[in-house]
Amino acid sequence: MADDMPVGPAETGAEMDYAEHERTYSLFLAISKYSALIIAATLIAMAFGFFTPAGLISSTILFLLICALGIWILR
């Protein structure tokens, strides 16, 4: 049976593009935090619209306010 395990240290492999890794990780973090903000704002606005007599327009306004405030805080 063939042995496919490398015999040298891992550092002798291909050069890593660390700048690209950092940009990708920063993008991942940004997408994650803004997605979490939108999901939380959606759940809060849905609860506000369903469990109070406020209605669709008020819950949409609340959603937009939460998103605007969250974006301002997360920047």
N, C-alpha and C positions, 0 to 999 in steps of 0.2 A: 504494500500500500504506500502511496506517495505521501511524503510529509510536506504539507503546504505552509508550515509555520515559518515566519521570517526568523533568521538567525541573528540579525543585527539589531541595534537599538532603534526605537521608534523615531528618534530624532533624525535618522539618516534618510527618511522618506522625502516626499515632495515638500517644497516650500509652502508654508501656510500664508494666506493673505489675511493677516490679522485685522487690517483696516476693514476689509469686507465682512469679517466675522462680527466686528463691533457695530457696523452699520446695520447688519441683519438683525442682531440682537436688539438694538435700539428700536428698529421698526417693529419687531415682535412685541416689545414692551409697550410701545405706543398703541398698537392695535389692541393689545390685551386690556389696557387701562380704559381706553375709550369705548371698547365693546362692553366692558363691565359697567361703565357709566350709563350707556344707553339701555342696557338690560335692566339695571336698577331703576332708572327713570321710567321705563315702560311699566315695570311692575308696580311702582308707586302710583303712577297715573291711572293704571287699570284699577287698582284698589280704590283710589279716590273716585273714579267714575262709577264703579259698581256699587260701592257701599255707602255713598252719599247721594243726595238728590242733586248733585252739581251737574251731571250730564257730560256729554261728549266734548262740548266746546271748552268747558272749564278744565276738564282733565287734559285736553290737548294743550291748553295754555300752561297748565302746571308742568306737563312733560317738557315743553320748550324752555320754561324757566329753570327747571332742574338741569337740563342739558347745558344751558348757557352758563349757569352758576358752576356746574361741574367742570366744564371746559376752562373757565376762568381760574378755578382752583387748581386743576391738574396741569396747567401750563408751566 
